């Protein structure tokens, strides 16, 4: 992953998966559920987020139930990366599984709404193009970056092992 470039959406601490994937819309397709992503916290988010935009949040982002639909909705909306002071463990893993770069970012308070960031997950670098400040963070391991670049766990498995299966018996 060479990096993602996008505008910032700022969220606070303890953002619950229930607000990312409201239970009221569980029977709806992801295209519908995603239009309600985070509306209880910021009703402008889902209708206005652009592909590549970056979420910057406080502590325990993704707390609550282990809803796969939460990172799925963010991925469907095109979120390019999530930077947070800390993540709920299951949300973090689900985000990676759905192809979302999630990085621990202790300096989240230094980023403002609408700032433009460049995030290089593999190098562990975050550049704030609005302020000119560069940050070093813990990089995502190469094997997980490869999975994110493939679009998540299932596309990566298909790409990695599907080729081997196709070659069998030929």
BELDAHU-V126459 format. One record per residue. N is the residue number from 1. RES is the residue in one letter. OMEGA is omega in degrees with one decimal (999 if undefined). NEAR is the number of other ideal C-beta (glycine too) atoms within 10 Angstrom. Layout:
N	RES	OMEGA	NEAR
N	RES	OMEGA	NEAR
This chain:
1	X	179.6	17
2	X	176.8	10
3	X	176.5	17
4	X	-178.3	18
5	X	179.9	17
6	X	176.3	21
7	X	-172.7	18
8	X	166.7	19
9	X	-176.1	21
10	X	175.4	17
11	X	-176.5	20
12	X	-179.4	11
13	X	169.5	14
14	X	176.5	14
15	X	-171.7	28
16	X	176.6	20
17	X	178.2	23
18	X	178.1	14
19	X	177.7	18
20	X	-178.5	29
21	X	-176.5	26
22	X	-177.9	20
23	X	180.0	11
24	X	-174.7	9
25	X	-177.2	17
26	X	-179.2	10
27	X	179.7	8
28	X	174.4	13
29	X	-178.0	9
30	X	179.3	16
31	X	178.7	9
32	X	-178.7	11
33	X	-177.4	23
34	X	179.8	23
35	X	179.2	15
36	X	-178.1	19
37	X	176.4	27
38	X	-177.9	25
39	X	178.8	15
40	X	-179.6	13
41	X	178.8	13
42	X	-177.1	17
43	X	178.9	11
44	X	-173.2	10
45	X	-173.3	21
46	X	-179.1	19
47	X	-173.0	10
48	X	179.5	12
49	X	-179.6	23
50	X	178.7	12
51	X	-178.9	10
52	X	178.4	15
53	X	-172.0	22
54	X	174.6	27
55	X	172.7	24
56	X	-173.5	26
57	X	179.8	23
58	X	-175.0	17
59	X	172.5	16
60	X	178.1	18
61	X	179.5	28
62	X	178.0	29
63	X	176.4	18
64	X	-176.0	18
65	X	-176.4	16
66	X	-177.7	13
67	X	174.0	21
68	X	-178.4	16
69	X	-179.1	22
70	X	177.2	29
71	X	177.6	28
72	X	178.7	23
73	X	178.6	27
74	X	178.3	27
75	X	179.4	20
76	X	179.1	18
77	X	176.8	21
78	X	178.7	13
79	X	-175.2	25
80	X	-179.7	25
81	X	174.5	28
82	X	176.4	26
83	X	-179.4	25
84	X	177.0	26
85	X	174.2	17
86	X	-178.6	18
87	X	164.6	22
88	X	-174.5	23
89	X	-176.8	12
90	X	177.1	18
91	X	-179.2	28
92	X	-178.3	20
93	X	177.7	17
94	X	178.4	25
95	X	178.3	28
96	X	-179.2	20
97	X	178.6	19
98	X	172.2	22
99	X	178.4	19
100	X	173.9	22
101	X	179.2	24
102	X	-177.0	25
103	X	173.0	22
104	X	-173.8	15
105	X	-177.3	25
106	X	-176.3	14
107	X	-175.9	15
108	X	-178.5	22
109	X	-178.8	11
110	X	-176.7	13
111	X	-178.4	22
112	X	176.7	12
113	X	177.8	11
114	X	174.5	10
115	X	176.0	18
116	X	-178.8	15
117	X	166.1	26
118	X	-177.9	18
119	X	174.3	26
120	X	-175.2	21
121	X	-177.1	27
122	X	-179.3	18
123	X	-177.2	15
124	X	-179.0	15
125	X	175.3	16
126	X	178.5	24
127	X	175.0	17
128	X	-178.5	18
129	X	-180.0	12
130	X	-177.5	14
131	X	-177.7	13
132	X	-178.1	7
133	X	176.9	13
134	X	-179.5	10
135	X	172.6	18
136	X	177.2	10
137	X	177.8	18
138	X	-178.7	11
139	X	171.9	15
140	X	-179.0	23
141	X	-174.1	12
142	X	-178.5	10
143	X	177.0	8
144	X	174.7	19
145	X	177.3	18
146	X	179.2	15
147	X	178.1	22
148	X	-179.8	23
149	X	178.7	17
150	X	-179.2	16
151	X	178.7	14
152	X	-174.2	20
153	X	-175.8	17
154	X	175.5	13
155	X	178.9	15
156	X	178.3	19
157	X	179.9	12
158	X	-179.8	13
159	X	-174.5	14
160	X	-174.0	12
161	X	177.4	10
162	X	179.0	11
163	X	-179.4	9
164	X	-179.8	8
165	X	-179.3	9
166	X	-178.0	9
167	X	-179.5	8
168	X	173.5	6
169	X	-179.4	5
170	X	999	4
